[in-house]
Amino acid sequence: MVLHSLEDVSTAELRWIIGNSRLVLIDEAQRVKNIGITLKLIIDNLPDVQLLVSGSSSLDLHNKVNEPLTGRKFEYQLYPFSTEELIGSSSYLEEKSMLEHRMIYGMYPDVVNHADSAKKILLEITNSYLFKDVLSYGDIRRPDVLNKLLTAIALQLGSEVTYSELSNIAGIDRETVVRYLDLLEKVFIIFRLYSFSRNLRNELKKSQKIYFYDNGVRNALVNNFNPLTLRGDTGALWENFTVSERKKFNEYHDNYVFSYFWRTQQQQEIDYIEEKNGTLFAFELKWNERRHKTVPSTFARAYPQHEYKVINRTNYTDFLLPVQ
């Protein structure tokens, strides 16, 4: 009813709908026909009204509001809880004690607030809600194939993936893989990291890694909620956790960087790289603090303007919290 009342509406009708309200929140705005035009009418004719417009998918929301509101809006990405937010709501020591739980069950609000029901909640999210936007907006006719593709990505967490490899596993053509991955990024299930390459012939130039925004969703897809001591993928979970948390940190603090990983054909590698103001910041992501690793000599010679640090479970908050 409310959504339909905002479709093809006149300025006079908007005045009656909004009344004396000064703050208007429209959720799932991408479902409103011509929502961009409606928002423009409110901004042009009701200057005292502040608009908050949200949607669970960027597929249509961005397209529908971008052109009418170019230069007149601020966009925010709302991720699952971040480490910084959780420390702020509890304490530093309490959140550090929850690290293994976060790596296994993730940081969706409902999961954090109902830790005893985390597994049930995550399975419900993945089975009932996870694909909602993809299926609704992406013209996906075979959800089983989409599930195969996501499971294949989940099982290769932390490893390089190719479109051809994913195509063979999911049983779909390469073009469909590319389209599905694009859709999954736009509904904030996965994001991609590309390889860094500037100087060396043997650097991998077109490789990519795929990460999940939330560890819990990844583990639900493979139905593995075992403790870390019983897992063979702890290193991959740690990499996904730290890279996704760093992504939140950079966005929330307007830390504008280009992010990559680095690897050569001889399997020399760096898990995560940020480029900012002409300097490379290289990070090795190791769960086990006893594993000391130095920067690969090939990288150090090729890129002398760099800083290098190993991020492990003892110092990870330095990577995910602002400097005091």
C-alpha positions as CSV (number, residue, x, y, z in Angstrom):
1,M,0.0,0.0,0.0
2,V,2.7,2.5,1.0
3,L,4.9,1.6,-1.9
4,H,2.1,2.0,-4.4
5,S,1.2,5.4,-2.9
6,L,4.7,6.7,-3.9
7,E,4.4,5.6,-7.6
8,D,3.7,8.3,-10.2
9,V,2.7,10.7,-7.4
10,S,2.1,14.4,-7.7
11,T,3.7,17.1,-5.5
12,A,0.4,17.9,-3.9
13,E,-0.1,14.2,-3.0
14,L,3.4,14.0,-1.5
15,R,2.6,17.0,0.7
16,W,-0.4,15.1,2.1
17,I,1.5,11.8,2.5
18,I,4.4,13.4,4.3
19,G,2.5,16.0,6.3
20,N,4.5,17.7,9.0
21,S,7.2,15.0,9.1
22,R,10.8,16.3,8.8
23,L,12.5,12.9,8.5
24,V,11.2,10.4,5.9
25,L,12.6,6.8,5.7
26,I,11.8,4.7,2.6
27,D,12.9,1.1,2.9
28,E,13.2,-1.2,-0.1
29,A,12.9,1.8,-2.3
30,Q,14.1,0.0,-5.4
31,R,10.6,-1.7,-5.4
32,V,8.9,1.7,-6.0
33,K,8.2,2.4,-9.7
34,N,10.0,5.6,-10.8
35,I,11.3,6.2,-7.2
36,G,14.1,8.5,-8.5
37,I,11.5,11.0,-9.8
38,T,9.5,10.8,-6.6
39,L,12.6,11.5,-4.5
40,K,13.5,14.4,-6.8
41,L,10.0,15.9,-6.3
42,I,10.4,15.7,-2.5
43,I,13.8,17.4,-2.6
44,D,12.7,20.1,-5.0
45,N,9.4,20.9,-3.3
46,L,9.8,20.0,0.3
47,P,13.3,21.3,1.2
48,D,12.8,20.9,5.0
49,V,12.3,17.1,4.6
50,Q,15.4,14.9,5.1
51,L,15.3,11.7,3.1
52,L,16.8,8.3,4.1
53,V,16.4,5.8,1.3
54,S,17.5,2.2,1.8
55,G,17.4,-1.0,-0.1
56,S,18.7,-4.6,0.3
57,S,20.0,-4.5,-3.3
58,S,22.1,-2.1,-5.3
59,L,20.9,-3.7,-8.5
60,D,17.9,-1.3,-9.0
61,L,18.3,1.2,-6.2
62,H,21.4,2.8,-7.6
63,N,20.1,2.8,-11.2
64,K,16.7,4.3,-10.3
65,V,18.0,7.2,-8.1
66,N,21.3,8.0,-9.7
67,E,20.3,10.0,-12.7
68,P,17.5,12.1,-11.1
69,L,19.7,12.8,-8.0
70,T,23.2,13.2,-9.4
71,G,25.2,15.5,-7.2
72,R,22.3,15.7,-4.6
73,K,22.8,12.6,-2.5
74,F,25.2,10.7,-0.3
75,E,25.5,7.0,-0.7
76,Y,26.4,4.6,2.2
77,Q,27.0,0.9,2.2
78,L,25.7,-0.8,5.4
79,Y,27.7,-4.1,6.0
80,P,27.3,-6.7,8.8
81,F,28.7,-5.4,12.1
82,S,32.4,-4.5,12.1
83,T,35.0,-5.3,14.7
84,E,35.2,-1.6,15.6
85,E,31.4,-1.4,16.1
86,L,31.3,-4.5,18.3
87,I,34.2,-3.4,20.5
88,G,32.4,-0.1,20.9
89,S,29.2,-1.8,22.1
90,S,30.9,-4.2,24.5
91,S,34.6,-4.1,25.2
92,Y,37.9,-4.7,23.6
93,L,38.7,-7.8,25.7
94,E,35.2,-9.3,25.3
95,E,35.3,-9.0,21.5
96,K,38.7,-10.5,21.3
97,S,37.4,-13.5,23.3
98,M,34.7,-13.9,20.6
99,L,37.1,-14.0,17.7
100,E,36.7,-17.7,16.9
101,H,32.9,-17.3,17.1
102,R,33.0,-14.4,14.6
103,M,35.2,-16.4,12.2
104,I,32.7,-19.3,12.2
105,Y,29.4,-17.6,12.6
106,G,30.1,-14.1,11.2
107,M,28.7,-10.8,12.2
108,Y,25.1,-10.4,10.9
109,P,23.2,-8.4,13.5
110,D,20.7,-11.2,14.3
111,V,23.6,-13.7,14.7
112,V,25.5,-11.4,17.0
113,N,22.4,-10.7,19.1
114,H,21.3,-14.3,19.3
115,A,24.6,-16.2,19.5
116,D,23.0,-19.4,20.8
117,S,20.9,-19.6,17.7
118,A,23.6,-18.6,15.2
119,K,23.6,-21.8,13.2
120,K,19.8,-21.8,12.8
121,I,19.7,-18.1,11.8
122,L,22.5,-18.5,9.2
123,L,20.9,-21.5,7.6
124,E,17.6,-19.6,7.4
125,I,19.3,-16.6,5.9
126,T,21.0,-18.7,3.2
127,N,18.1,-20.9,2.5
128,S,15.3,-18.3,2.5
129,Y,16.7,-14.8,2.1
130,L,20.2,-14.9,0.7
131,F,19.2,-15.2,-3.0
132,K,16.0,-13.1,-2.8
133,D,17.4,-10.1,-4.6
134,V,19.4,-12.2,-7.1
135,L,16.3,-14.2,-8.0
136,S,14.0,-11.2,-8.1
137,Y,16.2,-8.8,-10.1
138,G,18.7,-11.0,-11.9
139,D,16.4,-13.1,-14.1
140,I,17.9,-16.3,-12.5
141,R,15.9,-19.3,-13.7
142,R,18.0,-22.0,-12.1
143,P,18.6,-21.4,-8.4
144,D,20.3,-24.8,-8.2
145,V,23.1,-23.6,-10.5
146,L,23.5,-20.4,-8.5
147,N,23.9,-22.5,-5.3
148,K,26.5,-24.7,-7.0
149,L,28.4,-21.7,-8.1
150,L,28.4,-20.2,-4.6
151,T,29.4,-23.5,-3.0
152,A,32.3,-23.8,-5.4
153,I,33.4,-20.3,-4.5
154,A,33.1,-21.1,-0.8
155,L,35.2,-24.2,-1.1
156,Q,38.0,-22.3,-2.9
157,L,38.1,-19.5,-0.3
158,G,41.5,-17.8,-0.2
159,S,42.5,-19.3,-3.6
160,E,42.6,-17.9,-7.0
161,V,39.7,-18.7,-9.2
162,T,39.1,-18.6,-12.9
163,Y,35.8,-18.3,-14.8
164,S,36.6,-21.5,-16.7
165,E,37.0,-23.4,-13.5
166,L,33.8,-22.1,-12.0
167,S,32.0,-22.8,-15.3
168,N,33.0,-26.5,-15.2
169,I,32.0,-26.9,-11.6
170,A,28.6,-25.2,-11.9
171,G,27.9,-26.6,-15.3
172,I,27.2,-23.3,-17.0
173,D,28.9,-21.3,-19.7
174,R,31.6,-18.7,-18.9
175,E,29.4,-15.7,-19.8
176,T,26.7,-16.9,-17.3
177,V,29.4,-17.3,-14.6
178,V,30.5,-13.7,-15.2
179,R,26.9,-12.4,-15.0
180,Y,26.1,-14.4,-11.8
181,L,29.2,-13.1,-10.1
182,D,28.3,-9.6,-11.0
183,L,24.9,-10.0,-9.5
184,L,26.2,-11.6,-6.4
185,E,28.5,-8.6,-5.9
186,K,25.7,-6.2,-6.3
187,V,23.6,-7.8,-3.6
188,F,26.6,-7.8,-1.3
189,I,27.2,-11.5,-0.9
190,I,30.7,-11.6,-2.4
191,F,33.4,-9.2,-3.5
192,R,36.5,-9.7,-5.7
193,L,40.1,-8.9,-5.2
194,Y,42.4,-8.7,-8.3
195,S,46.1,-9.3,-8.6
196,F,48.6,-6.5,-8.4
197,S,51.0,-6.3,-11.3
198,R,53.3,-3.5,-12.6
199,N,56.9,-4.5,-13.4
200,L,57.5,-8.2,-13.5
201,R,56.9,-10.6,-16.4
202,N,56.1,-13.5,-14.1
203,E,53.5,-11.7,-12.0
204,L,50.0,-13.1,-12.4
205,K,48.2,-10.2,-14.1
206,K,44.6,-11.4,-14.6
207,S,44.0,-13.5,-11.5
208,Q,41.3,-12.9,-8.9
209,K,40.2,-14.1,-5.5
210,I,36.6,-14.1,-4.3
211,Y,35.7,-13.3,-0.7
212,F,32.4,-13.3,1.2
213,Y,31.2,-10.2,3.1
214,D,30.4,-12.5,6.0
215,N,32.2,-15.7,7.2
216,G,28.9,-17.1,8.6
217,V,27.3,-17.1,5.2
218,R,30.2,-18.8,3.7
219,N,30.2,-21.5,6.4
220,A,26.4,-22.0,6.0
221,L,26.9,-22.6,2.3
222,V,29.2,-25.5,3.0
223,N,27.3,-26.5,6.2
224,N,30.5,-26.4,8.3
225,F,30.3,-24.8,11.7
226,N,32.9,-27.0,13.4
227,P,35.3,-25.3,15.8
228,L,38.7,-24.2,14.4
229,T,40.5,-27.1,16.0
230,L,38.5,-29.5,13.8
231,R,38.8,-27.6,10.5
232,G,41.2,-27.6,7.6
233,D,40.2,-24.2,6.4
234,T,41.2,-22.0,9.3
235,G,43.7,-20.1,7.3
236,A,41.2,-19.4,4.6
237,L,38.6,-18.2,7.2
238,W,41.2,-15.9,8.7
239,E,42.0,-14.4,5.4
240,N,38.3,-13.9,4.5
241,F,37.6,-12.4,8.0
242,T,40.6,-9.9,7.9
243,V,40.1,-8.8,4.3
244,S,36.3,-8.3,4.7
245,E,36.8,-6.4,8.0
246,R,39.5,-4.3,6.4
247,K,37.1,-3.4,3.6
248,K,34.6,-2.2,6.2
249,F,37.2,-0.2,8.1
250,N,38.4,1.5,4.9
251,E,34.9,2.5,3.8
252,Y,33.7,3.7,7.2
253,H,36.9,5.9,7.7
254,D,37.0,7.2,4.1
255,N,40.4,5.5,3.7
256,Y,40.6,5.6,-0.1
257,V,42.9,2.8,-1.2
258,F,43.2,0.3,-4.1
259,S,43.3,-3.2,-2.8
260,Y,44.9,-6.3,-4.4
261,F,46.7,-9.5,-3.7
262,W,50.1,-10.4,-5.3
263,R,51.5,-13.7,-6.7
264,T,54.0,-14.8,-9.2
265,Q,54.2,-17.9,-11.4
266,Q,56.7,-19.3,-9.0
267,Q,54.1,-19.1,-6.2
268,Q,55.6,-16.2,-4.3
269,E,52.7,-14.4,-2.8
270,I,51.4,-11.6,-0.6
271,D,47.9,-12.1,0.7
272,Y,46.7,-8.5,0.7
273,I,48.1,-5.2,-0.6
274,E,46.8,-1.6,-0.4
275,E,48.1,1.2,-2.6
276,K,47.7,4.7,-1.2
277,N,49.5,7.9,-2.3
278,G,52.2,6.0,-4.2
279,T,53.1,3.7,-1.4
280,L,52.3,-0.1,-1.2
281,F,51.3,-1.5,2.1
282,A,51.7,-5.3,2.0
283,F,50.1,-7.6,4.6
284,E,50.5,-11.3,5.2
285,L,47.5,-12.7,6.9
286,K,48.4,-15.6,9.2
287,W,46.2,-17.1,11.9
288,N,49.1,-18.7,13.7
289,E,51.2,-16.0,15.4
290,R,54.2,-18.3,15.5
291,R,54.5,-18.3,11.7
292,H,57.0,-15.6,10.9
293,K,57.2,-14.7,7.3
294,T,59.3,-12.1,5.5
295,V,58.4,-10.1,2.4
296,P,59.3,-12.0,-0.8
297,S,62.6,-10.7,-2.1
298,T,61.2,-10.5,-5.6
299,F,58.5,-8.1,-4.4
300,A,60.9,-6.1,-2.3
301,R,63.3,-5.5,-5.2
302,A,60.6,-4.6,-7.7
303,Y,58.7,-2.3,-5.3
304,P,61.1,-0.7,-2.9
305,Q,58.4,1.9,-1.8
306,H,56.5,-0.5,0.4
307,E,55.7,-1.3,4.0
308,Y,55.2,-4.9,5.1
309,K,53.4,-6.4,8.1
310,V,52.2,-9.8,9.2
311,I,48.6,-9.7,10.6
312,N,47.8,-12.5,13.1
313,R,45.3,-13.1,15.9
314,T,47.4,-11.3,18.4
315,N,47.7,-8.0,16.5
316,Y,44.7,-8.0,14.2
317,T,42.9,-5.1,16.0
318,D,45.8,-2.8,14.9
319,F,44.6,-3.6,11.3
320,L,40.9,-3.0,12.0
321,L,40.8,-0.1,14.5
322,P,41.7,3.5,14.0
323,V,44.9,4.8,15.6
324,Q,44.2,6.3,19.0
